[in-house]
Amino acid sequence: MKDQRAQQEIEYVLEPGTQVVVSEGVATFTGTFPDEESMKEAEQTARSIKGVKSVVNKASIAHKVQTAVDSNVPAK
């Protein structure tokens, strides 16, 4: 019951695309965080919840695709 409650509290702050499972006091993140700040916030939230003993992060951070514009190329 403690694990389920802790999991629900963590899920409340998670971004779409990121999942957490709490089992025997261990919160495990999977999926993709939009940025490093979101990942750190989720980890801190998990650590602050009563019943969570440790945090395992198997999630990744989304890579934002940037397009470069070369200003030296004349427009067609």
C-alpha positions in Angstrom: 0.0 0.0 0.0 2.9 2.4 0.8 4.5 1.7 -2.6 1.2 2.5 -4.4 0.7 5.7 -2.6 4.3 6.8 -3.2 4.0 6.0 -6.9 0.8 8.1 -7.2 2.4 11.1 -5.5 5.4 10.9 -7.9 3.2 10.4 -11.0 1.4 13.6 -10.1 4.5 15.7 -11.1 5.7 13.6 -14.0 5.7 14.8 -17.6 3.9 12.8 -20.3 6.2 10.1 -21.6 7.8 9.3 -18.2 6.8 6.5 -16.0 7.6 5.5 -12.4 7.1 2.2 -10.6 7.6 2.0 -6.8 8.4 -1.5 -5.5 9.7 -2.3 -2.0 10.5 1.4 -1.5 12.5 1.7 -4.7 11.2 4.3 -7.2 12.3 3.4 -10.8 11.9 5.9 -13.6 11.6 4.9 -17.2 10.7 6.7 -20.4 11.8 10.1 -21.5 12.0 13.4 -19.6 11.7 16.5 -21.8 14.7 18.1 -20.1 17.2 17.7 -17.3 15.4 20.1 -15.0 12.2 17.9 -15.1 14.3 14.8 -14.4 16.0 16.4 -11.4 12.6 17.6 -10.1 11.1 14.2 -10.3 14.0 12.6 -8.6 13.9 15.1 -5.7 10.1 14.6 -5.4 10.6 10.8 -5.2 13.3 11.2 -2.5 11.1 13.4 -0.4 8.2 11.0 -0.2 7.8 8.9 2.9 8.4 5.3 2.1 10.8 5.8 -0.8 14.2 4.4 0.2 16.0 4.9 -3.1 15.6 6.2 -6.7 16.7 4.4 -9.8 16.6 6.4 -13.0 16.5 4.4 -16.2 14.9 7.2 -18.2 16.5 9.4 -20.8 16.3 13.1 -21.7 14.6 14.0 -25.0 17.0 15.3 -27.6 15.7 18.5 -29.1 16.3 18.8 -32.8 17.7 22.1 -33.8 17.8 23.3 -37.3 20.6 25.6 -38.4 20.0 28.4 -40.9 23.0 29.4 -43.0 22.7 33.1 -43.6 25.3 33.0 -46.3 23.1 31.0 -48.7 21.0 33.2 -50.9 17.3 32.6 -50.8 15.8 31.0 -53.9 
